[in-house]
Amino acid sequence: MKNILLMCSTGMSTSMMVKKMQEAAVKLNQQVNIKAIAEQALSEHLSQTDVILLGPQVRFLKDKVQAEAKSIPVLVIDTMDYGMMKGEKILNQALATIEGNV
């Protein structure tokens, strides 16, 4: 099971993206666990995370999150993909990163 963590300032806007990504995972027959969290909850979730996706509104935190996450990849979700709720595209990017194909 692959574990994907989405992070924004409060965890609210990314929760909508989680739903879109979960729908895409079912369609693609992928076994994934996707969670949306607020910035301050990051340390509680690192031990069970394969990739961290940052909402565009918190892209300025990328270096700080990467330092805390150490070897866990941290990506910023593309603003257009996020705004258009392209769950399948974002899921595929996360999976490619986990599998080392990026």
Secondary structure, 3 states (H helix, E strand, C coil): CEEEEEEECCCCHHHHHHHHHHHHHHHHCCCEEEEEEEHHHHHHHHHHCCEEEECHHHHHHHHHHHHHHCCCCEEECCHHHHHCCCHHHHHHHHHHHHCCCC
